[in-house]
Amino acid sequence: MTTPRDILVIKLSALGDFIQACAAFERIRAAHPEARITLLTAPLYGDLARASPYFNRVETDGRPDGLAGALALIGRLRRERFDLVYDLQGNDRTNLLLQTLRPAPPRWSGVAFGCALPHRNPDRMKMHTLERQAEQLRDAGIWADAPTMPGTAPAPNVDWILALKPQTPAEALAEARPIALLVPGAAPHRPAKRWPTSNYAALARELGQRGFAVQLIGGPAEAELAADIQAQAPEAVSLIGRTDFAGVAALGARAAVAVGNDTGPLHLIAAAGAPTLALFSSDSDPALCAPRGRVTVLRKPSLGDLTVETVLAVAIAQTQNQR
């Protein structure tokens, strides 16, 4: 079999998924050091992916709007004539892409019907993302000792993100007090993933009284959440919308503790090294998607039932365990 020279990697979804896929990205690059590797992703992750050491090219039209965009994507993929595709998304959208490239599709690693390098495990969707993607690459023949047993895959390596110049307020990184990062947001269409804002405010007050510099992390969509927290806890500093991904990682590398919902920035913070407390409701399963690293998970069917006292005690224990 000829050595693949032109490879496509597909990863479209949210920040936490993208961060966890870095382990697979790293393995793919290591297996194909001389290949020209293209990532197909979404616009939000284009700049971050271009700064990574894994790809020669990044395309951000992986989720085209309307028929014209879809046809343009299919046409471009046909013209590219990739030798090999690693589909790390594995959903109906990407499975359909393989079918549109027939009658002579590239060798395809994933779960699409008729693909050449199938991930055959019928229980794959019961696996954590990190172990599932490791097993997929093992089945594709490029990761013989893949960590596939539950809990064996480590946090993805984000040293390359930490090496980037962060865009974040200088005073946030220069803070002399121990930093406590709070991540109060989550996908707006999944409100059950959010611990109540009033609880974050109470936690911020308690941490502030214990000498922590409390910093709020999130995107512009969480500005109202941050304002609500600051109205109740003026000591909290809002960095909402004021940090890029490299800035979030840099803060994560410095933080004494981080507390947050099941959302993308928390994955990046944990991978950067922060002792992390991840709060889960029944809306998502930590066995399948929790961040990895120095992470403790607290889960309640409804996050409204998770008390500030419980979260505070575990957060403080996280900091003490690292000393």
N, C-alpha and C positions, 0 to 999 in steps of 0.2 A: 504494500500500500504506500502510495506516495506521501511525502511529508506535506501537511497542509501549509500553504503559504499565505492564504487570505482567509481570515477567520472573523466571524461575527459573533458577538456576545450580546444577548438581549436581557436587559433589566430595566423595567419601566416604573416600578411602583415607589412607594413612599420612602422617606428618608431613612427610617429604621431598617427597612428591607435593603436599601442601597448600602448602608453601613455594614450590615451583616453579610451582604454579598461580596464585600471586599476580600473575605477569605477565599472565596471561589475565584475572584478576579486574580488574586495573587498566584493561585495555583495554576490557572490557565496560562498566565504569562510565563511562569517558570517552566511549564511543559512545552511551550512554543516560543522560545526566546528570539528566534529569527523571523517569526511570522509577522505579517501586518494585521494587527487586531483592531477591529472597529467595534465600538459600543453603540448600541441602539438604546436610547433612554428617553426620558422626558426633559423638557426645557429646564426645570428647576435644578437638575443635577448636572447640566452640561458643563458649566465652568469647573465644578469640583472634579468631575471625571477627567477633564482636560488637564488638570493639574496633577493627576495621579500618574504613577509609573507604569500603568498597565496597558494603556491604549495608544495606538498611533493616530487614531481618529475617533471623534465622537459625533454621532448624529442624534438630534433631539426631536425628531418627528415620529417617535415610536407610537404615539397616540394621536393619529391624525384626526382632524375634524372633518366629517362629511365624506362623501364618496370620492370627490376629486382628490382630497388629501390621501385617502387610502390607496387609490389607484396610482398616485404619484409614488408612494412608498413602495408598493409592489413592483412598479416599473423600475425603480432604482435598484431594488434588491435583485431583480432579474439581470440587470445590466452588470452589477458588481460580480456576479458569478463566484460567490464565496465557496471555498473548498469545504468549510466546516462551520457549523453553527452550534453554539452553546446557548440554549434557551433556558435562562435562569428564572424566567417569569412563569412559564408553564401554565398559562391560562387559555381560555377559549380564543382570545384575540391572537395570541402568538401561535397557538396550534393551527389556526386558520392560515397563518402566513406560510407554513410549510406546504399546505395543500395548494396555495396559489402559485407556488414555484414548480409544481409538477408540469411536465412529466419527468424532469431531470433535476430534482431538488438537490441541494448540497447534503453531505452527511450531517445529521442533525441529532444532537444530544438533548433529550427532553422527554416529554410525555405525549407528543403529538402522534396521532394515528399513522402508522407506517414509517416512523422515523428509524434511521439506521442504528442509532445508539440509544436505545430506550432505557429510561429509568423504570425498571419493572416492578419494584417493590409495591405491592398493593396497599401497604400501610404507610406509604411515604407521607401522606398528609397528616399522619399522627406523629410525625417526627418534628423536632425543633428545626427551624430553618437552617441553622448552621450544619447540623448533622445530615439533614436531607440533601442539601446541595453538595456536601462532601461525598455522600453516597452516590449521587448522580454522576459526579466526576470520576469516582471509582469505577462505576459501571461503564463510563466512557473510556476507561483505560488510562487515565492520567494521574490517578491518586491511589496508589496501591495500598497505602497504610492510612486511608482516610478515617478520621474519627467519627464513627457512625453510631456508637452506643450512646444512649441518653446521657447528656451532661458532659460528654468527653471533649467536645469541640471548644477550644478557648475563644475568648473575645477576638474579633478581627483586629488585625494590625493596622493602626491608624497613624503610625509614626510619620508617614508622608504628609498627612494633614497637619500634624503638629509642627512639621518643618516649614509650612507655609507662613507667610506674613499675615498675622491676624488683623482683621478689621473690627476693632472693638475699642471702646473708650480706654485710654491709657490708664486712667485712675482705677479702673476695674481690675486690671491685671497687676497694678502696683499696690493693691490693698494689702496692708500689713497684718490685719486681723485674719484669723482663719475664715475661709469663704464657705458659705452654705448656699448652694445653688438650688433654687426652687423652679420647677418646670410645671406650671399649672394648666397648660393647654392640652389639647388633643384634637383629633379630627373633628371639625365642627358638626359633621353629620353623625357623630357617635358620642353624644353628651354623657352616656353612662360610663365612659372611660375617665371622667373627670372627678377627682375629689373636690368637694365643695370649696368655692373661693373663700368663704368665711373661715374654713379650716386652714387653708394656706395662710391667711392673714394671722390667725392665732398662732400657727407654727412659726411664722416670721417673727412675731413679737417674742415668743419664748426663746428662739435662737438668738435674737438680738440681745436679750437680757443676759444670755450666757456668753456674750462676747464675740459672737459670729457676725461677720459682714454678710448680710443676706442680699443676694442678687437674684432677680427674676429673669428667666431665660425663655425666649419664645419668638415667634414671628409676628409680623404686624397685625395679624388677625387676633392675637391675644392682647392687644393694647388695652381693651376695655377690662379684661380680667386683671391686668396689672394695675390699672387705675383703681379698681375696687379693692385690691389687696393693699395698695399704698394708702388708700383712704382710711383703712383700719390699722395699718402698720406702717407709719411714715418712715420708719427706719429702713425699710426695704428699698433697695435701689433697683429701678427698672432698666434692664438692658433689652427689653422687648424691641425687636426690629433694629437694634443697634449693633448687632454682631453678625458676621458671616459665619460659615461653617468652621473655618479655621479658628475664628474667635471663640466659638462655642467649645471646640476641642481644647484650645489653650486654657480656657477657664476650667474645663474638666480636669486637666492635668494638674491644676493648682488647688482645686477645691478640697476642703477637709471632708465635705459630705455633699451629696446631691439627693434631692427628694423630688419625685415627679411621677406623672401618670405614664401610661404605656403610649409613648409618643416618640417621634424620631430624635429630637435633640437629646433625650435621655439616653438613647442607645449610643450616640456619639460621645456624650459625657462619660458614660461607663467605660466605653472602649478606650477613652483617653486616660483612664486610670482612677477616676474619682470613686471613693467608697459611695455606693449608690443604693438608695432605697426606692424600689419600683412598686407603685401602687396599682393593683389590678382588680377589676370587677369581673363579674361573670361575662362581660361583653368581649373579653379576649382571654386567651389561655396562656399563662406564662410557660407552660411546658412546651408550647409551640413557638413562642416568639419573645420570651423575656430577654432583656439585654444580658450579656455575659461580661464577666470581669469580677470585681469585688462588689457583688450585688446581693442584696437581700430583697426578697419579694414578700409583700404583704397583700393578701387577697381577701376580699369580702364580696359576696354576691352583689351587694349595693355598696358603693364606696361611701355613701352617706352614713353607713354604720361603722366606718373605721374612725376611731376617735383620735383627736389631736394628741391625747396623752400617750396612746400606743405608738403613733408615728414618731413623736418626739423621743420617746424612750429608745426606740430602735435606731433612730438617727444618731442620737448621742452615743449609743453603743457602737455604731459603725465607726465613729471617729476615734473612740477609745481603743477599738480593736486594731487600729492601724498604728498606734503609737509604739 
